[in-house]
Amino acid sequence: MRSVLFKVFGLPIYAFGAAICLAFMQAFWLTRFLIARDHRDPPYPKGASEEEKKAFLEWIYDLGFGAMVGAIVGARLFHVLFEGQGQKYIDHPLEFFKVWNGGLVWYGGFIGAFLTCLWMVVRKKVHPWQLGDFVAPAISFGYAIGRLGCFMNGCCYGRPSEKWGVVFEEIGDHVHRIPTQLYESASGLAIGLFLIWLLPRRKFRGQVWWAYVSLYAIARFTVEIWRDDPRGEYGPLMTSQWIALLMFPIGVAAYFYQRAKGRIPASPVAVEKS
């Protein structure tokens, strides 16, 4: 493990923070790239000129910045509320802002970013699920990158394993543990590749987005079975598993609801129903 990658003028560059930055940068670029190359149902205003299209692509950076702020705030709040960290930040309030030290919950970040982006998208008068189809692959790849940062940082580790595993030096128990961070990273990569394949073949707005929500819920619930780091636990399941149980039916129901609303034409013409 290498929680500190290197130092610049004596200041440490943390692996977790670097991974998060790389994940967001990737997400900004990939979302713009996928929108720019789509000719079936891009989320531009109808009849948009080339200048308006360029302006929309630049707005994606604004959307990405809003998502980043919402994700960090949401991830930190979930860490405080559901992982019993309230007293820590009451005693040391400035620690709340030191996100490079970890203490971020993915679901909180996802919900915070989602709500922030939804507000910005509605103000922009863009169809949320139409844009979400282009954002979903970038989120999944970003998740894969972020979990590599967790692996380097030695957090989000798995249960002890006698057959094989990794010793996380940050824990200090010298026990071989299941590298659940790599499992989650692999799931994010696999889902992202599937979504990239699905995007040009989508039949209705929201197909890619709600497929992502459903698939991620399944993957997260499954990997949580092997997680062992101290987090919020309610009854027989972890907090993340309860949220996954909520997200999956919502994703499936929304998937079929959007499918019933109308198909995307095979040719680049206006969509009558959204």
N, C-alpha and C positions, 0 to 999 in steps of 0.2 A: 504494500500500500504506500501511497505517496500523497498525503493530504496537501503538502506544499510542493508545488511543481518546481519553482525557483524563486529567486528574489531579485527585485529591481531596485537599486539604490537602497538596499536594506529592507525594502518592503516585501512581504511574502505574497506570492501569487498562488492562491489556493486552487486545487484541482476542482473542487466542487463549484466555486465561483466561475472558473474558466469554462467549465462544462455548461453551466447555465447561460453564460454569455454566448458561447458558440451555438447552443441550442436555439436561442432567440434569433441570432444572426441568420442561421440556416432557415428558420421559419419565415423571416421577412423575405429573404431572397427566393425561396422555393414557391411561396404563395404568389409573388409577383410573376415569377417565371411561368407557373401553371396558368394563371389568368391570361398572360400575354399570348400564350400559344394556343389558347382554346378558341375554336371557331363555331362551336355548337350553341353554347348558352353562357357567354361570359357575363359577369355581373355589372356590365356597364349600363348606363341609362340607354333606353331605346333611341336609336338614331344618333348616338354620340359621335362627335367628330374625332379626328385623330388627336387633336389637342386635348379634348375632354377625356379621351382614353388615357393619354399620358398623365393627365392630372389625377385620374382615378388611381393609376398605378403608384403615383407618388403618395396618394392618401393612404395606401396600404402601409407605408412606413409610420404614419400617424396612428393608424389602427394598431400596428405592432407595438408601438410605444405604449399606447393605452393598455394593451393586453399585458405587457411586461409589468407595468405598475399594478394593475389589478391582480396579476398572478402572484406577485411578491407579497402584497398586502393580504390577499386571501390565504396564501400558503402559511404566512406567519400567524394569522389569526386562528387558523385551524390547529396549528401547533400549540398555541396558547390554550385554546378552549378544550381540545380533545386529547391532549397528551400531558395534562397536569402540570403545565409550565407557568401558570399564572403568577404564583408567588415569586418565581425567579425574576420575572420582569417587573414585578412590583418593587422588589428589592434593588434591582439594577435596571432601571427603565431604558438606559441607553443601549443595553444589549439587544433590545427589540429590533434595532436598526442594523445590527451587525449580521446581515443575512449570509455573508460569505463564510460564516462559521457553521452553517447548516441550520437545522431547526425549521425546515420548510416541509409542508405537507402537500403532496401532489394534488390530491382532490381539492384542497382549499385553493391551490393555485389555479386549477382548472375552472372551478366555479367562479373565482374572482375575475379571471380573464374573460370567461364567458359572459358574465353580467356586464363587464365594462365594454366589451366588444358589441354586445347586443344593443346597449344604449347608443354607442357610436354609429352602428349600422342603421338603426331606426332613424336617427337624426339625419343620416345621409340618404335615407329613403332607398336603401338597397335591400333586396330580398335576403333575409338572414341565412336561409338554408342554401340558397343559390351560391352565396359567397362561402358558406361553410363547407361546401363540397371541395373547394380549392384549399381551404385552411386545414382540413382534417389530416391529409398526408403529412403536412409540415409539423403539426402537433405531434403526430406519432413518431416521426423521426427525431423531433426535439426531445421527446420522452426517452428515446433510446440513448441519445447523447447525454442527457441529464443523469440517467442511471449509471452510466460509466463514471460520471463524477462522484456518485455515491460510492461506487466500488473503490475508487481511488481514495476517497475520504474515510472509508471504513465504517460507514453508517448503513442502515437498512439491510443488515446482514441476516443470514438465515440460521436455522437450527444447527446444533452440533451434528456432525456426521462421522461415523466410524469408517465408512467406505472411501469417501473422498471429500475434499473441501479445501477451504482457504483459511489460513490463520490471519485474522485481522489484528494487527499489532496495536491499533488504537484501543481495542477492548482490554488487552492486557491479560487475557486468560490462557493464551497459547493453545486454544482449542480449534480444531479444524471445523469449519462451518460451511454450510451450503451457500454458494455465492448467488443469493437470490437477486442481487442487483443485476447480474449478467443474464439471469432468466428474464427479468423484466425488460432489460435492454434488447434482448433477442426478440421478445414478443412485440415491442414497439417497432423494431425494424421489419419484422414479418408483416405486421398489420399495415405499416406504411407502404411496403412494396405492393401488397394486395390492393390498397386504396389507389395507388398510382395506376395499377392495371385497370381498376374499375372506373376511374374518372372519365376516360374517353368513351366508355361503354355505358355510362349511366343513362337510365331511362326517365328519371324524374328528379326534380330539384330536392335535395336533401338526402338522396340515396347514399352518397359517399359519407356525408356527415353522420347520419344515424347508423350506418353500418359501423363506423368507427366507434361511436358511443357504445354500441352493443358488444362489439368484439373486445374493446378495451375492458369493459366490465367483466367479461368472462375471464380474460387473461389475468386481470388484477385479483379477482376472487381466488383463482387457482394458485397463483404464486404466493398469496398471503398464507396459504396452508403451511409453507415452509419458512415463513418469516419468524424471527425470534427477537428482534430488537424491542426494547420497552416502548410501547405506545398505548394509546387508548384502547381499552377492551370493554365491551359491553355484552354480558352474557356469554354465549358460546363462541361468538365471532368477534373479530377485530372491527374497529370503526370503518376501515376501508372496505371490509367485506359487506357490512350493512349498507354502505353507500352503493357498492356494486350491485347488490340485490335490488336497490331502488332504481339505479340507472338502467339496468338491463331491460326490464319491462317498459320503461319509458322510451328507450331507444327502439325497441321492437314495435311498440304501438305507433310511435311517430313515423317509423319507416313505412308501415303499411298505410297510415293515414296520408302521408305525402304521395305515396304511389297511387292512391285512389283519386288524388286531385288532378292528375294530368301527366302526360308523358312529354319529354323533351323531343322535339322533332329531330329527325335524322339529319336534316339540312339546317343551316344557320338562318332560321327565320324566327319571327317573334313567337314567343310562347303564349298561347291564349289563356291557359290556366296556370296559376302558380300556387 
